[in-house]
Amino acid sequence: MHLSIVTGSSRGLGLALTEQLLQRGHRVLAIARGETVARVPTGGELIAWRADLADPVPVAERLQQWLAGQPQPTTATLLNNAGVVSTPGPLADGDLAELSTAVRVGLESALLLTAAFLRASSAWTVPRKVVLVSSGLGRRAMAGSASYCAAKAGMDHLARTVALEEAARPHGARIVSLAPGIIDTDMQVQLRTADRSRFPERDRFLGFKTAGQLDSPALAATKLLRYLDRDDFGSNPVGDVRDA
Ligand SMILES: NC(=O)c1ccc[n+]([C@@H]2O[C@H](COP(=O)([O-])OP(=O)(O)OC[C@H]3O[C@@H](n4cnc5c(N)ncnc54)[C@H](OP(=O)(O)O)[C@@H]3O)[C@@H](O)[C@H]2O)c1
């Protein structure tokens, strides 16, 4: 049995990943606040938790406990996909609670769930992989999006650090902070409908849509899973699905 854990599974890229992993016959633990509604083909298994990753400690504890009760699977993969864009605009004008949520969901939850996953599966001898769904914006700063850029840049360095730690362990896990391309989801709607006076790059996001440059969530999920399947997955802890 292949075990995959997907956060942010209720819509967008996370839902498409969940559906495609189920089609591959995986047992998928899907985590989001909303309901994860996916077709479960024969051979696949969906376990859906409704949880708020803005309060990540109890979710990470629950994951650790749950994994500790699982038999060793054939492979184990954690896809930290949940992410939030706070209202686009300068950091100085941002709502403090909203900024906190963006960083908690976007970075803290990924760090804690990764810790729980690595700890609970440390005795497993099967291939273990972790993906941190990052963004080009973790590598290129964009005004009006400080919490998002900071969370994504944090993911890159988190992956570099954990890769060093796991390389020193027998059967260590492989980890990549992976930019998934530009995807036609709610997150893009939020960026291209933002207040132009507070978010100078709004028109660039409008342009992506009108020029047909957005991947569908299904195509983006296929590209991400293709990257996950690469033999050299983890050889570089910071990657992009658009890498050759
Ligand atoms: N779309 C793009 O162009 C693009 C580009 C680069 C990177 N990415 C990254 O790709 C990932 C997926 O993005 P997307 O475009 O699919 O976003 P999306 O359509 O906005 O979906 C976000 C997902 O995260 C979940 N989520 C948000 N807040 C949560 C919370 N407090 N607790 C638990 N789950 C929460 C949502 O579920 P609930 O609301 O049900 O909780 C939803 O399933 C994100 O990490 C994003 O940063 C996207």
The ligand as a MOL file (V3000), in Angstrom:
LIG
                    3D

  0  0  0     0  0            999 V3000
M  V30 BEGIN CTAB
M  V30 COUNTS 48 52 0 0 0
M  V30 BEGIN ATOM
M  V30 1 N -2.1710 28.9150 -7.8840 0
M  V30 2 C -0.9300 29.2560 -8.2400 0
M  V30 3 O -0.6990 29.8750 -9.3070 0
M  V30 4 C 0.2300 28.8460 -7.3850 0
M  V30 5 C 1.5100 29.2160 -7.8050 0
M  V30 6 C 2.5940 28.8560 -7.0230 0
M  V30 7 C 2.3930 28.1360 -5.8620 0
M  V30 8 N 1.1330 27.7840 -5.4850 0 CHG=1
M  V30 9 C 0.9750 27.0150 -4.2510 0
M  V30 10 O 0.2380 25.8370 -4.5000 0
M  V30 11 C -0.4700 25.4450 -3.3220 0
M  V30 12 C -1.9280 25.2160 -3.6590 0
M  V30 13 O -2.4490 26.4510 -4.1020 0
M  V30 14 P -3.8560 26.5900 -4.8420 0
M  V30 15 O -3.6260 27.5720 -5.9120 0
M  V30 16 O -4.4150 25.2420 -5.1280 0 CHG=-1
M  V30 17 O -4.6670 27.3280 -3.6850 0
M  V30 18 P -6.2330 27.3540 -3.3440 0
M  V30 19 O -7.0350 26.9740 -4.5320 0
M  V30 20 O -6.4490 28.6680 -2.7140 0
M  V30 21 O -6.3730 26.1660 -2.2580 0
M  V30 22 C -5.7380 26.2870 -1.0270 0
M  V30 23 C -5.9500 25.0210 -0.2260 0
M  V30 24 O -5.3400 25.2460 1.0500 0
M  V30 25 C -6.2930 24.9470 2.0530 0
M  V30 26 N -6.1840 25.8090 3.2270 0
M  V30 27 C -6.1990 27.1600 3.2710 0
M  V30 28 N -6.2090 27.5910 4.5350 0
M  V30 29 C -6.2230 26.4720 5.3100 0
M  V30 30 C -6.2630 26.2690 6.7130 0
M  V30 31 N -6.3080 27.2790 7.5840 0
M  V30 32 N -6.2690 24.9890 7.1680 0
M  V30 33 C -6.2550 23.9490 6.3090 0
M  V30 34 N -6.2070 24.0910 4.9720 0
M  V30 35 C -6.1960 25.3420 4.4890 0
M  V30 36 C -7.6520 25.1860 1.3980 0
M  V30 37 O -8.6360 24.3850 2.0420 0
M  V30 38 P -9.7910 24.9610 2.9890 0
M  V30 39 O -10.0890 26.3570 2.5650 0
M  V30 40 O -10.9040 23.9910 2.7830 0
M  V30 41 O -9.2130 24.8660 4.3570 0
M  V30 42 C -7.4000 24.6980 -0.0200 0
M  V30 43 O -7.6420 23.3190 -0.1060 0
M  V30 44 C -0.2590 26.5790 -2.3080 0
M  V30 45 O 0.7800 26.2420 -1.4220 0
M  V30 46 C 0.1770 27.7500 -3.1980 0
M  V30 47 O 0.9300 28.6830 -2.4950 0
M  V30 48 C 0.0390 28.1260 -6.2140 0
M  V30 END ATOM
M  V30 BEGIN BOND
M  V30 1 1 1 2
M  V30 2 2 2 3
M  V30 3 1 2 4
M  V30 4 1 4 5
M  V30 5 2 4 48
M  V30 6 2 5 6
M  V30 7 1 6 7
M  V30 8 2 7 8
M  V30 9 1 8 9
M  V30 10 1 8 48
M  V30 11 1 9 10
M  V30 12 1 9 46
M  V30 13 1 10 11
M  V30 14 1 11 12
M  V30 15 1 11 44
M  V30 16 1 12 13
M  V30 17 1 13 14
M  V30 18 2 14 15
M  V30 19 1 14 16
M  V30 20 1 14 17
M  V30 21 1 17 18
M  V30 22 2 18 19
M  V30 23 1 18 20
M  V30 24 1 18 21
M  V30 25 1 21 22
M  V30 26 1 22 23
M  V30 27 1 23 24
M  V30 28 1 23 42
M  V30 29 1 24 25
M  V30 30 1 25 26
M  V30 31 1 25 36
M  V30 32 1 26 27
M  V30 33 1 26 35
M  V30 34 2 27 28
M  V30 35 1 28 29
M  V30 36 1 29 30
M  V30 37 2 29 35
M  V30 38 1 30 31
M  V30 39 2 30 32
M  V30 40 1 32 33
M  V30 41 2 33 34
M  V30 42 1 34 35
M  V30 43 1 36 37
M  V30 44 1 36 42
M  V30 45 1 37 38
M  V30 46 2 38 39
M  V30 47 1 38 40
M  V30 48 1 38 41
M  V30 49 1 42 43
M  V30 50 1 44 45
M  V30 51 1 44 46
M  V30 52 1 46 47
M  V30 END BOND
M  V30 END CTAB
M  END
